[in-house]
């Protein structure tokens, strides 16, 4: 039995155990429309069935609990104790609703599993304050400091955070900025908080200020950043479909944008020639790239099984509509590029590596890496690609491009790596696991490693340099 089903079952049961779910009806089906043990007995029955070890009597016992609860409600009505009767009826109804939603997850080909949990999150966030538990940003920071034991831990000033009924709401005030800016780097911060405040956060809902003046426009730098921001949101809904959602007031904005991407001819750019030896430049990362790609290829080859003859650096991630031209830019061009990339020795796996040097350990690396992962997946791996490779003017295919095009055959898998000398103290191995689980939903492998630039070798993941 796939482990994810246990996670789904637990989410459903946890939702209905909470009194805040009273009066909520999921509506996932289109056809219409003892108290302490009833949900626990349902849990045992459905998990046994999922493992192929069902004792049908478990459902009978669960049904008997429902009968007892409803019988007790009838007794309460007869003695004119309406509050007690309603409480017991709500308990029975929630148990039945829970069972209904659990059945839906086993028919994922017919029902959108994400939609089940999205409805939970929206219900919890829409509840009135009198029925809610709200944690404001200052308190979130205090708890982050307490749980992480990092006294200086904080949150970006220009990102708004609120937790309401275990739903983390993030509001981005100015989404038309470079994704490396803290004020729009929502991916890293939501994953950090999801791990460190696991007991307080079950779901994440992202909201943002819509820029109607930039919708489906291109060529303008602000529009390019905004377009990429909407694509990044879409990626998070794919990577984390059971706990990350877009605010319902903005979901159409994202859906319409993705429809525009898919229905238009979106072109990727690529280097017109391979990057030459850059040792000695004033940019530390360029020096490291050069050493890893041109001088000491065995380091990456041994670590990740990359073919030394198919290892390159600086793969642009610009996107253009119709033709590769500055005036047609949809996603930022120029310096926006994957640091290192290559192909596995099996010829089937595409590898991308995000590189950070020295004290460059901001959490923006998470959002950058996830964006690069998604754009390469949607270009070189997905059966239904969003992006195609084009040429700038009269540029000719170089060896790197021939490797990337892979004789017109899609790569069967994608592996993403982060390589850095230091990591943000909040970016722990447990957060890596959270990212890895999300990318696994799309068959993408993920890991990170730490290296010593002076010694030019990998070091133990737990060894802080």
N, C-alpha and C positions, 0 to 999 in steps of 0.2 A: 504494500500500500504506500502510495506516494506521501511523504512526510508533510507536504503542503496541505493535504486535506485535514490533517489534525489541527494545523494552524487555522484553517478556515472554520472548522467546527468550534474551536475555542473562542474565536472572535464572535461567532453568532451567539453562543451560550453566554459569553460575558456581556454582550449587549442587552440581552433579554433579562439577565439577572439584575440589571440596574433599574431602579424605579423610574428613572428618566425615560425609559422606553415605553412606559404606559401611554396608551392612546396612539402609539405609532403602528402603522400598518405598512409593511414594505411595498406591497403592490408589485412584487417581482413576477408573479404569475398574472397573466392577462385574463384568465378565465373568470375572475371576479373574487366577487367576494365569498402525602402528605407533603405540603407546601415546601418544606425544607429539602425534600428529596426528588421532587418531580423532574427538575432539570438535570440533576446528577444521574438519575436513572436513564433519562433520555441519552445523556452523554455515553454511558456504558453501552447502551444498545447500538447506537449508530457507529461508535468506534469499533465495536466487535464486528458489526456487519461490514465495515470498511476493510477490516483485516481478514474477512472470510471466516470469522469464528462466531457468527451470530447464533445466539440462543434466542429463539423467537419469544420465549417466556419473558425476556428482558423488556420487550415492547408491551407485553401483557401486564407486567408489573407497573410499567410507566403509565399505561392506560388506567390501571386500577387507582393509581395516585390521582389522576385527573378526575375519576369518578368520585373519589373521596372528597377532593377539594370542592367540586360542584355540589356534592351532597351537603357539605358543611355550609356552603353558601346558601342553600335552600333553607337550612335550619336557621341561619342568621336572618333571612328574610322573614320567616315565621315569627321570630321574636322581635321583629321590627328594628333590627340592628343593621341598617342599610350600609353604613361605612364598612363594617366587617364583611358583609356579603359582597360588596363591590371589590374589596381588597382580594378576596379569595377568587372571585371571577376573573379579575385582572391576572392573577397568578396562573390560572388555568389557560386563559387566552394566550398569555405570553409563551407558555410551554408549547402550545400548538403552533404559534407563529414561528417559534424557534425550529420546530420540526420541519415546517414548511420550507424555511430558508435553507436548512441543511440538505433537504432533498434537492433543492435547486443547484447546489454546488456540485452534485454528482452528475448533473446534466449540463456541464459547462459548454457543451457544443450548442445548446439551445438557449442558454441564459448567460448573460454577461456577469461573471463573478464580481468584477469590479463594481458593477452597478449595485449589488447587494450592500457592499460595505460603504460605498459612497452615500447611499441613502441613510445609513446609520450615522455617518459623520455629519451630514447636513441636518439631520434631526437633532442631534446633540448640540450643534452650534446654534440652532434656531430656538432652542428652549429659552423661556424667560429666565431672567436672573434669579427670580425667587426659587427656582428649581435647579439652579446651576451652581457649580463650583468654578470660580474664575481665578486664574493666576496671571497677574499683570507682569510686564516686562522686568521690572525691578526685582520682583520675587523670583522670576525665572532665573535671573542672573545669580541671585543669592543661592538658589538650589543647585545651579550648575557649579558654583564655587564649592559648595558643601560636598556634593557627590564626587566631583573630580579631584577635590583637595588641591585645586589650583586657585589660590587667593586672588590672582589677577585676571581670572577668566571673565570675559565680558561678551557683549553682543554688539553688532554694528549699530551705530547711532541712527542711521537712516533706514534701517529695516525695523518694522513694527512687529512685535511678537506678543501673542496672548494665548493662554491655554484655557479653554472652556470645556468642561466635562470630558477631559482627556483628548480634546481636539486642539492641536497646535495650529493657530491661524497666523500666517505670515503675510504681511502686506508690503508690497514693493511700491514705493512712491514714484520713483523715476526709472522705469524699466529700459529706457533708451540709452543705456550706458554700456561701456565695455564690461564684459562678463567677469573680468578680473577685479572689478571694483567691489568692495565689501557690500555696498548698498544694493547690489543686484545678485550677489553670489549666494542665492538662497539654497542651492543644492547642498553645499558643505555644511551650512548652519543647521538645516533641517535634519540632516543625518547625524550630526554631532548631538543635537538635542534629543533626537529619537533614541539614541543609545543611552546618553547620560541620564536622561529623565524618563526612562522606560516605564516607570510606574505611573508617571503623570501624563504620558503621551501615548495614545493608541493610534490616532489618525493625524494627518497633516492636511490642511486646506490652504492653498495659495491664492491670494487675491492681489490685484495690482491696479494701478491707474491706467486706464485705456488711453492710448494715443490715437484717436480717430484720424488725426492729420497724417499718421504714418502707416495706416493699414494698407497692406499689399502694395506698398510703394518701394522703389528701389533707386539706387544711385546715390542717395543722400546718406551720409555717415550715420545720422541718428536713426533713420529708417532701417539701416543694415543691422545696427545693434538691437533695435526693437524686434525685427524679424527673427533674429537669432534667439532672442529672449523667448518668443512664443514657441519656437521649435524646441528649446530647452525644456519648457514646461511639458510639451507633448512627450518628450523623452522620459521624463520622470513618471508620467502616467503609464508608460510602457514598462519601465523598470520596476516600479513599485505599485502595481495596480490594485492591491488590496488595502493600501493605507495612505497613498498620496492622491489628492484630488484637487481640481480647480474649483474655485468658488462658483456656485451655480450661476451667478450673474455674469461670469466671464467665460463660461465653458463654450458658448457659441463663438466667441472671439477666437479662441484657440482652434476650434473645429473648422471654422471658416478659413483660417489661415492655412491649416494643414491641407484642406481641400484645394486651396489655391496652389500650394506647392506641388501636390500630386497631379493636378490637372494641367500644370504648365510645364514647359521644357526647362528644367533647372540643370545648369551646367556647372561642373567643378573645374577649377583651374589646376595646373600642375607645372612644375619647373620646366622651362624650355631646355635646360641642361642641368647636369648633376652639379651639386655644390662642390667647389674645389676645396683644397686644403685651406683651412681657416685658422690654423694654430697661430697664436700671437695676437688675435683680435682683442679689442677692449671689452668684449662681451664674454664673461666666464662660461656661460652655457655653450657658446659656439666653440670654445676651445675643447670642452668636454665632448661635445658631439663629434668633433673632428677626430679626437683620439679614439673614441669608441667605434666610430664608423670606418675610419681610414687607417688607423695605426694598430689598434688592439681589438680586432673584431672577435677574437676568441672569448673575451669576457662575456659578451652578450650571447654569443653562440652557445657556450657551455651552459649558461644560466637558463636560457629559454629555448634552446634547440633551434635557433635561427640560422638559416643558411648564410654563411659568411659572404657568399657571392651575391646575396640578395638583401643586403643591408644598406640602408640609405638614411639621409637626414633631410629635414626641412621639407615636409610635404604640405603645400598650401591647402587651406580649408575654405578659401573664398568660394562663393556660390553666385552664379549669374543667371539671368533669365534670357533664354534664347541663344545668346552668343556671349563669349568671354570678352567683356569690354567694361571699362570703368563706369560708364553711364548705366550699365545694366546690373550693377552689383546688388545682390540680395542679402548675402551674409558678408561681413567684413573681409576684406582682402588684405594685401600688403603683408604685415608681420604675423598675421594669424596663420599659424602653421603647426603641424605635428613635428615634434623635435626629432624623433628617430622612428623609423619603421622598417619592417622587413618581412620576409616570408619564411615560414617554418621549413625545416629540412624535408618534411613530408610533402611540401608543395601545396598543401591544402589550407593551411592556417595563416592568416594575416596577423602580424604583430604590430602594435603601436606602443610607443614609449614616451611618456611625458617626463621631462628631465627638469630637476631643480638643483641649483648649486648653492653652496655656502649656507647663509642664514635665511635664504628664501624659503620660508616654510609656512606661508599663508594658507588658509583653508580654501582659497580660490582655486587651488590645484584640483580639488575634487570636482568642481563644476566644469573646469576646463577639460579634464580627462573624460568626464561623462559626455560632454559635447563632442569631443573628438571620436569617442567610441561610437556614438550614435550616427555621426555623419559618415564614418567609414562603413558601418553596418549597412546604412541605407544607400551606399554607393556600390560596395563590393561584395556584400554577402546576401542581403535580402533578396528573396525571390521576386518581389515587386519593388524595385529600387525607386527612390525619389529623385536621386541625382545621377547624372551621367558625366563622363569626362569629355571636355571640349578642348579646343586649342585657342591660343591667343594669336590672332593674326595668322602669320605663315609659319609658326613654330613647327618643328618636326619632332617626331617621337624619339626620345632618348631611351637609354637602356632601362632607367628607372620606370618610365612609363610602360614599357613593354612588360616588365615584371608585374606592375600593378594591374595591367589589363588581363594578364594571365591567359593569353590566347582566347579571350572572349568567354572564359569559364569562370563562374562565380566561385569565390573561395567558400569552402564549406564551413569555416568557423573563423572567429575573431578572438584574439587574446590581447588584453590591455594591461599595461604595466606602468607603475609610477616608480621612478628612480630618483632618489634624493639623498643629500648628505644629512639633512635633518628634517624632522616632521613636527608639525604643531603638536604640543603636548595633549591637546584634546582629540587628535586624530590617532586613535588607538587601534590595535589589532582587532578589537571587537567592532569598531566602525568599519574596518576593512571587510570583516565578515558580513556586515549588513549590506555593504555595496555588492559584495560577491554574490550574495543570495539574490539581490535584485537583478543583476546582469545575467544570472543563471536562467531567469525567465525567458531570455532571448538566446540562450545557448552561447553566451559570451563568457570567456574566462577572465578573471581579474586577480591581480596581486600587486604588491608593492615591495620594493627592496631598498636597502640602504647601502651606500657605497662610500669609500674613502677616496677622494679625488687624488690626494697626494700619493697614496700607495697604489692607486688604480686597482682596487679590489672591492668585492662585496664584503660587508661586515654583518655581524649578527644583528637580527632585526631588533633585539632588545638593548643593543649597545648604543647609548646616546653619545655621540661624538662631541 
